Structures are given as structure tokens and as C-alpha cells.
């Protein structure tokens, strides 16, 4: 593996782990800065994804995601813990990278969501930004309304 590939993998790993840590610490303004200006933030049930059915639980752009963050800040909110594992980084080139991670998201010490993140990231200046995020949730039933960022 080339040193540059190793560096990209390290940078993307840090970005993804920061993603979860910022949500857990409720550093929402910093979390929003992890995203590119033009973004897609989607959450779907895995069975819908596997069948090619675009029934998204969340399908947001920058404006709507910012509104979600503002609403979340006004709530007391349950504490969360994002456990990210099985990280895979596939460098398309030096400017765009795809990455994935399995995740458990706990709220109040209980598993709220289990799924897999897919990140499409772009290099903007010195920093990697998330341009597209897709979280596919495991399970047979749709969870209740998701009001907080996941």
C-alpha cells in the first residue's frame, strides 16, 4: 500500500470517528462542518435499500439538515453513543473517497439503531468533507420518527 493511500485511510478513519464523537458530545455546529456545502444525508431501512425501493426515513440537503440540528439543540435530547467498526475505505482517487462502517447507536444505554454507514467524501482544500451519507438501518420494522441526527 502506498504511503499516500495509507494517509487517506487514516484521514478518513479520523473523519468517521469524529462524526460519531461529535454527535455523542452534542457538538452539532462542528458536526455540520464535517459536511460539504452540497450534501445528501439519507437514512433508509436496509430491506428497502436491498429491494431498490427509495423509501427514505430521512432525505435531507444542507438547509434541512441545519434545521434538524437547530431543532435538536432546543431539545434536552437523550445521550447517545455511536460505536463504529468494520471500517472500510476505498480510495477512488486523491479527491474522492468512499468509506463504510458498521454501527451501533445507543441511547440511554440501549441499542436504538444498528446499521451501516456509507460515506462519499471529497477533498476540499486540506480537509475531507462528507458529500453524501447513507445510513441503512437493520431490522424488519421502521423505527419511530427519527428527530435527532444519527
TORPA-4810 file (N, C-alpha, C, O; in nm, 3 decimals):
<nodes>
NODE_1_0.085_-0.117_0.000_0.000_0.000_0.000_0.089_0.123_0.000_0.184_0.132_0.079_X
NODE_2_0.061_0.217_-0.085_0.139_0.339_-0.094_0.115_0.425_0.029_0.009_0.419_0.092_X
NODE_3_0.217_0.505_0.064_0.205_0.593_0.179_0.086_0.688_0.165_0.017_0.716_0.263_X
NODE_4_0.062_0.739_0.044_-0.049_0.832_0.024_-0.183_0.763_0.049_-0.273_0.824_0.107_X
NODE_5_-0.197_0.636_0.007_-0.320_0.561_0.035_-0.339_0.543_0.185_-0.450_0.556_0.237_X
NODE_6_-0.230_0.514_0.254_-0.234_0.497_0.399_-0.275_0.627_0.467_-0.352_0.626_0.563_X
NODE_7_-0.224_0.738_0.418_-0.259_0.869_0.474_-0.407_0.899_0.453_-0.474_0.949_0.544_X
NODE_8_-0.459_0.871_0.334_-0.601_0.893_0.306_-0.686_0.807_0.397_-0.785_0.854_0.453_X
NODE_9_-0.649_0.681_0.413_-0.725_0.592_0.501_-0.726_0.645_0.645_-0.829_0.642_0.712_X
NODE_10_-0.612_0.693_0.690_-0.603_0.747_0.826_-0.692_0.871_0.840_-0.764_0.885_0.939_X
NODE_11_-0.686_0.960_0.743_-0.766_1.082_0.749_-0.916_1.051_0.747_-0.993_1.113_0.820_X
NODE_12_-0.956_0.955_0.663_-1.098_0.919_0.657_-1.143_0.848_0.783_-1.255_0.868_0.829_X
NODE_13_-1.057_0.764_0.839_-1.090_0.699_0.966_-1.115_0.803_1.074_-1.211_0.793_1.150_X
NODE_14_-1.028_0.903_1.080_-1.045_1.009_1.179_-1.175_1.086_1.155_-1.246_1.119_1.250_X
NODE_15_-1.207_1.114_1.030_-1.331_1.186_0.997_-1.453_1.107_1.045_-1.544_1.164_1.105_X
NODE_16_-1.454_0.978_1.018_-1.569_0.895_1.054_-1.582_0.881_1.205_-1.693_0.887_1.259_X
NODE_17_-1.471_0.862_1.274_-1.479_0.851_1.419_-1.519_0.985_1.482_-1.590_0.987_1.582_X
NODE_18_-1.472_1.095_1.424_-1.514_1.228_1.471_-1.664_1.249_1.450_-1.730_1.311_1.533_X
NODE_19_-1.715_1.197_1.340_-1.859_1.206_1.311_-1.939_1.156_1.431_-2.027_1.226_1.482_X
NODE_20_-1.909_1.035_1.475_-1.981_0.977_1.588_-1.954_1.049_1.719_-2.047_1.074_1.796_X
NODE_21_-1.829_1.084_1.743_-1.793_1.151_1.869_-1.860_1.287_1.881_-1.905_1.325_1.989_X
NODE_22_-1.868_1.360_1.771_-1.932_1.492_1.776_-2.081_1.481_1.805_-2.137_1.563_1.878_X
NODE_23_-2.146_1.381_1.748_-2.287_1.359_1.781_-2.304_1.322_1.928_-2.392_1.373_1.996_X
NODE_24_-2.217_1.233_1.976_-2.226_1.190_2.116_-2.203_1.305_2.213_-2.266_1.312_2.318_X
NODE_25_-2.113_1.396_2.176_-2.081_1.511_2.262_-2.170_1.631_2.236_-2.154_1.736_2.299_X
NODE_26_-2.264_1.616_2.144_-2.358_1.724_2.107_-2.286_1.848_2.055_-2.329_1.961_2.079_X
NODE_27_-2.176_1.826_1.983_-2.104_1.936_1.919_-2.160_1.952_1.777_-2.094_1.922_1.678_X
NODE_28_-2.283_2.001_1.771_-2.358_1.998_1.647_-2.305_2.093_1.541_-2.306_2.060_1.423_X
NODE_29_-2.259_2.211_1.580_-2.205_2.304_1.480_-2.078_2.246_1.417_-2.058_2.257_1.296_X
NODE_30_-1.994_2.185_1.499_-1.873_2.121_1.446_-1.911_2.003_1.357_-1.849_1.979_1.253_X
NODE_31_-2.012_1.928_1.399_-2.058_1.813_1.322_-2.103_1.856_1.183_-2.070_1.792_1.084_X
NODE_32_-2.179_1.965_1.176_-2.225_2.015_1.046_-2.108_2.053_0.956_-2.116_2.039_0.834_X
NODE_33_-1.999_2.100_1.016_-1.882_2.139_0.936_-1.808_2.018_0.878_-1.719_2.036_0.795_X
NODE_34_-1.844_1.898_0.918_-1.785_1.778_0.857_-1.839_1.756_0.715_-1.782_1.678_0.639_X
NODE_35_-1.948_1.823_0.681_-2.015_1.803_0.553_-1.976_1.911_0.452_-1.947_2.025_0.488_X
NODE_36_-1.976_1.872_0.324_-1.959_1.967_0.215_-2.084_2.055_0.207_-2.189_2.019_0.260_X
NODE_37_-2.072_2.169_0.142_-2.188_2.259_0.127_-2.303_2.189_0.054_-2.417_2.194_0.099_X
NODE_38_-2.272_2.125_-0.057_-2.372_2.047_-0.131_-2.368_1.906_-0.074_-2.271_1.834_-0.095_X
NODE_39_-2.473_1.868_-0.002_-2.469_1.738_0.064_-2.600_1.664_0.048_-2.704_1.721_0.017_X
NODE_40_-2.590_1.534_0.069_-2.706_1.447_0.075_-2.692_1.364_0.202_-2.590_1.298_0.223_X
NODE_41_-2.795_1.368_0.286_-2.795_1.298_0.415_-2.922_1.213_0.418_-3.032_1.266_0.429_X
NODE_42_-2.904_1.080_0.408_-3.020_0.992_0.396_-3.012_0.875_0.493_-2.904_0.825_0.525_X
NODE_43_-3.129_0.834_0.539_-3.143_0.716_0.624_-3.253_0.631_0.564_-3.360_0.681_0.528_X
NODE_44_-3.226_0.501_0.553_-3.320_0.408_0.489_-3.314_0.275_0.563_-3.212_0.241_0.622_X
NODE_45_-3.421_0.200_0.560_-3.419_0.063_0.611_-3.345_-0.025_0.510_-3.363_-0.010_0.389_X
NODE_46_-3.263_-0.115_0.559_-3.181_-0.196_0.469_-3.266_-0.280_0.373_-3.230_-0.296_0.257_X
NODE_47_-3.378_-0.333_0.420_-3.460_-0.414_0.331_-3.512_-0.331_0.213_-3.526_-0.384_0.103_X
NODE_48_-3.541_-0.203_0.234_-3.582_-0.116_0.123_-3.464_-0.089_0.030_-3.481_-0.088_-0.092_X
NODE_49_-3.347_-0.069_0.086_-3.227_-0.047_0.005_-3.199_-0.169_-0.081_-3.171_-0.157_-0.200_X
NODE_50_-3.205_-0.287_-0.020_-3.177_-0.412_-0.093_-3.276_-0.435_-0.207_-3.240_-0.492_-0.310_X
NODE_51_-3.401_-0.391_-0.189_-3.502_-0.409_-0.293_-3.503_-0.294_-0.393_-3.580_-0.295_-0.490_X
NODE_52_-3.417_-0.194_-0.371_-3.413_-0.080_-0.461_-3.531_0.014_-0.445_-3.564_0.090_-0.537_X
NODE_53_-3.595_0.009_-0.330_-3.710_0.096_-0.303_-3.663_0.220_-0.227_-3.616_0.209_-0.114_X
NODE_54_-3.676_0.337_-0.287_-3.623_0.459_-0.225_-3.716_0.520_-0.120_-3.754_0.637_-0.131_X
NODE_55_-3.751_0.441_-0.020_-3.837_0.490_0.088_-3.748_0.535_0.203_-3.722_0.459_0.297_X
NODE_56_-3.703_0.659_0.196_-3.610_0.712_0.295_-3.683_0.760_0.420_-3.788_0.823_0.411_X
NODE_57_-3.627_0.728_0.535_-3.678_0.782_0.661_-3.634_0.928_0.676_-3.706_1.010_0.732_X
NODE_58_-3.515_0.957_0.626_-3.461_1.093_0.622_-3.397_1.111_0.486_-3.326_1.023_0.438_X
NODE_59_-3.422_1.225_0.422_-3.362_1.257_0.292_-3.344_1.409_0.290_-3.436_1.482_0.254_X
NODE_60_-3.224_1.455_0.329_-3.206_1.597_0.352_-3.087_1.655_0.278_-2.989_1.586_0.246_X
NODE_61_-3.098_1.784_0.253_-2.988_1.862_0.198_-2.932_1.949_0.312_-2.971_1.931_0.427_X
NODE_62_-2.843_2.040_0.280_-2.781_2.124_0.384_-2.885_2.205_0.463_-2.878_2.211_0.585_X
NODE_63_-2.979_2.267_0.395_-3.078_2.351_0.463_-3.159_2.269_0.563_-3.175_2.309_0.678_X
NODE_64_-3.209_2.156_0.519_-3.292_2.073_0.608_-3.211_2.011_0.720_-3.260_1.997_0.832_X
NODE_65_-3.086_1.974_0.692_-3.002_1.917_0.796_-2.969_2.024_0.902_-2.966_1.994_1.021_X
NODE_66_-2.946_2.146_0.858_-2.921_2.256_0.952_-3.044_2.279_1.039_-3.031_2.304_1.159_X
NODE_67_-3.163_2.272_0.980_-3.286_2.287_1.058_-3.301_2.174_1.160_-3.345_2.198_1.272_X
NODE_68_-3.264_2.053_1.121_-3.270_1.939_1.213_-3.176_1.963_1.332_-3.212_1.936_1.447_X
NODE_69_-3.058_2.014_1.305_-2.961_2.042_1.411_-3.015_2.150_1.505_-3.002_2.139_1.627_X
NODE_70_-3.074_2.255_1.448_-3.130_2.362_1.531_-3.240_2.309_1.622_-3.247_2.345_1.739_X
NODE_71_-3.327_2.225_1.569_-3.434_2.166_1.649_-3.377_2.076_1.758_-3.427_2.074_1.870_X
NODE_72_-3.272_2.002_1.724_-3.209_1.911_1.821_-3.148_1.990_1.937_-3.156_1.947_2.052_X
NODE_73_-3.086_2.103_1.906_-3.025_2.186_2.011_-3.129_2.235_2.110_-3.098_2.255_2.227_X
NODE_74_-3.252_2.253_2.065_-3.358_2.304_2.152_-3.419_2.194_2.240_-3.490_2.224_2.335_X
NODE_75_-3.390_2.068_2.207_-3.439_1.956_2.288_-3.336_1.925_2.396_-3.218_1.959_2.384_X
NODE_76_-3.383_1.860_2.502_-3.287_1.814_2.602_-3.206_1.698_2.543_-3.087_1.686_2.569_X
NODE_77_-3.271_1.614_2.465_-3.203_1.506_2.395_-3.151_1.396_2.485_-3.102_1.422_2.595_X
NODE_78_-3.163_1.275_2.437_-3.109_1.161_2.510_-2.961_1.149_2.479_-2.919_1.178_2.367_X
NODE_79_-2.880_1.108_2.577_-2.739_1.086_2.548_-2.724_0.972_2.447_-2.800_0.876_2.449_X
NODE_80_-2.626_0.985_2.359_-2.605_0.881_2.259_-2.460_0.834_2.263_-2.372_0.902_2.313_X
NODE_81_-2.440_0.715_2.209_-2.307_0.659_2.194_-2.303_0.589_2.059_-2.376_0.492_2.037_X
NODE_82_-2.217_0.637_1.970_-2.200_0.577_1.838_-2.079_0.486_1.840_-1.967_0.531_1.864_X
NODE_83_-2.101_0.358_1.816_-1.992_0.261_1.809_-1.971_0.227_1.662_-2.058_0.166_1.599_X
NODE_84_-1.857_0.266_1.607_-1.827_0.244_1.466_-1.721_0.135_1.457_-1.623_0.136_1.531_X
NODE_85_-1.741_0.041_1.364_-1.647_-0.068_1.349_-1.647_-0.115_1.204_-1.724_-0.066_1.121_X
NODE_86_-1.561_-0.211_1.173_-1.551_-0.268_1.039_-1.537_-0.159_0.933_-1.604_-0.163_0.829_X
NODE_87_-1.451_-0.065_0.960_-1.430_0.049_0.871_-1.359_0.004_0.744_-1.256_-0.063_0.749_X
NODE_88_-1.415_0.043_0.631_-1.356_0.015_0.500_-1.343_0.146_0.426_-1.440_0.222_0.416_X
NODE_89_-1.224_0.174_0.375_-1.200_0.296_0.297_-1.153_0.252_0.159_-1.054_0.180_0.147_X
NODE_90_-1.223_0.296_0.057_-1.188_0.263_-0.082_-1.158_0.394_-0.154_-1.250_0.466_-0.192_X
NODE_91_-1.031_0.423_-0.173_-0.992_0.548_-0.238_-1.016_0.536_-0.388_-0.952_0.456_-0.456_X
NODE_92_-1.109_0.618_-0.439_-1.131_0.625_-0.584_-1.015_0.700_-0.648_-0.960_0.658_-0.750_X
NODE_93_-0.980_0.810_-0.587_-0.866_0.890_-0.631_-0.827_0.980_-0.515_-0.876_0.960_-0.403_X
NODE_94_-0.743_1.075_-0.538_-0.697_1.161_-0.429_-0.798_1.269_-0.391_-0.778_1.340_-0.293_X
NODE_95_-0.906_1.281_-0.467_-1.005_1.386_-0.441_-1.140_1.332_-0.396_-1.220_1.407_-0.338_X
NODE_96_-1.168_1.204_-0.421_-1.296_1.143_-0.382_-1.269_1.006_-0.323_-1.188_0.929_-0.375_X
NODE_97_-1.338_0.977_-0.214_-1.318_0.850_-0.145_-1.454_0.800_-0.095_-1.538_0.877_-0.050_X
NODE_98_-1.471_0.669_-0.104_-1.590_0.605_-0.047_-1.543_0.530_0.078_-1.435_0.470_0.080_X
NODE_99_-1.626_0.533_0.180_-1.593_0.463_0.303_-1.722_0.406_0.362_-1.831_0.455_0.334_X
NODE_100_-1.706_0.304_0.442_-1.821_0.244_0.507_-1.784_0.198_0.647_-1.668_0.171_0.676_X
NODE_101_-1.884_0.189_0.732_-1.862_0.142_0.868_-1.992_0.084_0.922_-2.101_0.136_0.898_X
NODE_102_-1.978_-0.025_0.995_-2.092_-0.079_1.068_-2.107_0.003_1.196_-2.008_0.053_1.249_X
NODE_103_-2.230_0.015_1.245_-2.250_0.099_1.363_-2.362_0.047_1.451_-2.462_-0.008_1.404_X
NODE_104_-2.342_0.067_1.580_-2.448_0.054_1.679_-2.463_0.192_1.740_-2.364_0.256_1.777_X
NODE_105_-2.585_0.238_1.751_-2.611_0.368_1.812_-2.696_0.342_1.935_-2.808_0.294_1.927_X
NODE_106_-2.638_0.375_2.049_-2.707_0.356_2.176_-2.764_0.488_2.225_-2.703_0.593_2.209_X
NODE_107_-2.882_0.480_2.285_-2.943_0.595_2.351_-2.986_0.549_2.489_-3.055_0.449_2.504_X
NODE_108_-2.945_0.623_2.589_-2.973_0.586_2.729_-2.931_0.443_2.759_-2.999_0.371_2.833_X
NODE_109_-2.819_0.401_2.702_-2.763_0.270_2.731_-2.828_0.154_2.658_-2.792_0.039_2.682_X
NODE_110_-2.922_0.181_2.569_-2.990_0.075_2.494_-2.968_0.094_2.345_-2.955_0.206_2.296_X
NODE_111_-2.964_-0.017_2.273_-2.945_-0.007_2.129_-3.067_0.059_2.067_-3.179_0.007_2.077_X
NODE_112_-3.045_0.173_2.004_-3.153_0.243_1.934_-3.154_0.206_1.787_-3.260_0.187_1.727_X
NODE_113_-3.035_0.195_1.729_-3.022_0.163_1.587_-2.898_0.077_1.565_-2.797_0.091_1.634_X
NODE_114_-2.908_-0.010_1.467_-2.793_-0.085_1.417_-2.797_-0.072_1.266_-2.904_-0.079_1.205_X
NODE_115_-2.682_-0.053_1.207_-2.681_-0.038_1.062_-2.543_-0.018_1.006_-2.442_-0.045_1.071_X
NODE_116_-2.542_0.029_0.883_-2.416_0.051_0.812_-2.419_0.189_0.749_-2.514_0.225_0.678_X
NODE_117_-2.313_0.265_0.776_-2.294_0.395_0.714_-2.218_0.378_0.583_-2.127_0.296_0.573_X
NODE_118_-2.257_0.455_0.483_-2.181_0.469_0.359_-2.152_0.617_0.343_-2.243_0.699_0.337_X
NODE_119_-2.025_0.650_0.335_-1.980_0.788_0.322_-1.918_0.808_0.185_-1.831_0.731_0.145_X
NODE_120_-1.960_0.910_0.113_-1.890_0.956_-0.008_-1.827_1.089_0.031_-1.897_1.185_0.062_X
NODE_121_-1.695_1.093_0.029_-1.622_1.209_0.078_-1.543_1.274_-0.034_-1.498_1.208_-0.128_X
NODE_122_-1.525_1.405_-0.022_-1.448_1.482_-0.120_-1.343_1.562_-0.045_-1.362_1.604_0.069_X
NODE_123_-1.230_1.583_-0.113_-1.122_1.664_-0.056_-1.145_1.808_-0.097_-1.147_1.841_-0.215_X
NODE_124_-1.162_1.894_0.002_-1.181_2.037_-0.021_-1.070_2.110_0.052_-1.070_2.120_0.175_X
NODE_125_-0.975_2.160_-0.024_-0.858_2.222_0.039_-0.777_2.115_0.110_-0.739_2.015_0.050_X
NODE_126_-0.752_2.137_0.236_-0.674_2.043_0.317_-0.760_1.939_0.388_-0.707_1.847_0.450_X
NODE_127_-0.893_1.953_0.379_-0.981_1.871_0.461_-1.073_1.783_0.377_-1.116_1.822_0.268_X
NODE_128_-1.102_1.665_0.430_-1.203_1.578_0.372_-1.339_1.618_0.428_-1.352_1.646_0.547_X
NODE_129_-1.440_1.620_0.340_-1.576_1.654_0.380_-1.670_1.543_0.332_-1.644_1.479_0.230_X
NODE_130_-1.777_1.522_0.406_-1.878_1.424_0.368_-1.972_1.491_0.269_-2.037_1.591_0.300_X
NODE_131_-1.979_1.435_0.148_-2.069_1.490_0.047_-2.202_1.414_0.047_-2.309_1.474_0.034_X
NODE_132_-2.192_1.284_0.061_-2.313_1.201_0.068_-2.299_1.104_0.182_-2.194_1.041_0.200_X
NODE_133_-2.405_1.091_0.260_-2.407_0.995_0.368_-2.536_0.915_0.355_-2.644_0.971_0.338_X
NODE_134_-2.522_0.784_0.362_-2.638_0.696_0.362_-2.622_0.602_0.480_-2.522_0.531_0.491_X
NODE_135_-2.720_0.601_0.568_-2.724_0.506_0.679_-2.837_0.409_0.651_-2.954_0.448_0.645_X
NODE_136_-2.802_0.281_0.634_-2.904_0.178_0.615_-2.921_0.104_0.748_-2.826_0.046_0.801_X
NODE_137_-3.043_0.108_0.799_-3.073_0.051_0.929_-3.117_-0.094_0.916_-3.192_-0.129_0.826_X
NODE_138_-3.070_-0.177_1.007_-3.110_-0.317_1.013_-3.247_-0.326_1.080_-3.289_-0.236_1.153_X
NODE_139_-3.315_-0.436_1.054_-3.442_-0.461_1.122_-3.555_-0.474_1.023_-3.545_-0.432_0.907_X
NODE_140_-3.662_-0.531_1.071_-3.779_-0.553_0.987_-3.879_-0.439_0.995_-3.955_-0.416_0.901_X
NODE_141_-3.879_-0.369_1.107_-3.979_-0.264_1.123_-3.912_-0.127_1.122_-3.798_-0.111_1.164_X
NODE_142_-3.987_-0.030_1.074_-3.938_0.106_1.069_-3.938_0.163_1.211_-4.037_0.151_1.282_X
NODE_143_-3.827_0.225_1.251_-3.825_0.284_1.385_-3.920_0.403_1.392_-3.967_0.454_1.290_X
NODE_144_-3.947_0.445_1.514_-4.029_0.564_1.532_-3.962_0.681_1.461_-3.851_0.668_1.410_X
NODE_145_-4.029_0.792_1.457_-3.975_0.910_1.392_-3.836_0.939_1.446_-3.814_0.939_1.567_X
NODE_146_-3.744_0.964_1.356_-3.607_0.996_1.395_-3.595_1.149_1.396_-3.592_1.212_1.290_X
NODE_147_-3.590_1.206_1.514_-3.585_1.352_1.523_-3.444_1.405_1.537_-3.417_1.520_1.503_X
NODE_148_-3.354_1.322_1.584_-3.217_1.368_1.608_-3.125_1.320_1.496_-3.154_1.218_1.432_X
NODE_149_-3.016_1.390_1.473_-2.919_1.338_1.376_-2.863_1.204_1.423_-2.842_1.182_1.542_X
NODE_150_-2.841_1.115_1.329_-2.784_0.984_1.360_-2.654_0.970_1.286_-2.587_0.867_1.297_X
</nodes>
